Amino acid sequence: MKTYLEMCLEGKSTIPQRKEMLTKKQEALNASIKELEDSIDYIRWKQNFYDEVLSGKRPYISIKKSPPAVK
C-alpha cells in the first residue's frame, strides 16, 4: 500500500494504476475470505460429525492412510 500512497501524491494521472491495484487487492482478499469460509465450513461439519458420534447417532469410522512412500 506504500506504492499506492505514493501514487496518490502524484495526482489524477495515476488513478487508472491505483484502481487496478485496488482491484487486485480486492481479488486477493476475496480469495482469502473464500479459503477461510471453506475452513470454517469444514470445522462446522467436523464438529457436527463428532456431536453425532458422541450422541450415538453415527458410528465412528476412521480410515487410516499410509504415508506416501519415500523415494
C-alpha positions in Angstrom: 0.0 0.0 0.0 3.0 2.3 0.3 3.2 2.4 -3.5 -0.5 3.2 -3.6 0.0 6.2 -1.3 3.0 7.4 -3.3 0.8 7.2 -6.4 -1.9 9.2 -4.7 0.6 12.0 -4.2 1.3 12.0 -7.9 -2.2 13.0 -8.6 -5.0 12.2 -11.0 -2.8 10.7 -13.7 -2.2 7.6 -11.6 -5.9 6.9 -10.9 -6.0 4.0 -13.5 -3.0 2.3 -12.0 -4.4 2.8 -8.4 -7.7 1.4 -9.5 -6.0 -1.7 -10.9 -4.0 -2.1 -7.7 -7.2 -1.9 -5.6 -8.9 -4.5 -7.9 -6.0 -6.9 -7.5 -6.0 -6.4 -3.7 -9.8 -7.0 -3.6 -9.5 -10.2 -5.6 -6.7 -11.4 -3.3 -8.8 -10.6 -0.2 -11.9 -12.3 -1.7 -9.8 -15.5 -2.3 -8.6 -15.3 1.3 -12.2 -14.9 2.5 -13.2 -17.9 0.4 -10.4 -20.1 1.9 -11.4 -19.0 5.4 -15.1 -19.7 4.8 -14.2 -23.2 3.4 -12.1 -23.9 6.5 -15.0 -22.7 8.8 -17.4 -24.9 6.9 -15.2 -27.9 7.4 -14.8 -27.3 11.1 -18.6 -26.9 11.4 -19.1 -30.2 9.6 -16.4 -32.0 11.7 -17.9 -30.6 14.9 -21.4 -31.9 13.8 -19.8 -35.2 13.0 -18.3 -35.5 16.4 -21.6 -34.5 18.1 -23.4 -37.3 16.2 -20.7 -39.8 17.1 -20.8 -38.8 20.8 -24.7 -38.9 20.8 -24.7 -42.4 19.2 -26.4 -41.2 16.0 -23.4 -42.2 13.9 -20.7 -44.8 14.2 -17.1 -43.6 14.4 -15.1 -44.9 11.5 -11.6 -43.8 11.0 -9.8 -44.5 7.7 -6.1 -44.7 8.2 -4.0 -43.8 5.2 -0.4 -44.9 4.7 2.1 -42.1 4.4 3.5 -41.6 0.9 6.5 -43.7 0.0 9.8 -42.1 0.3 12.0 -42.3 -2.8 
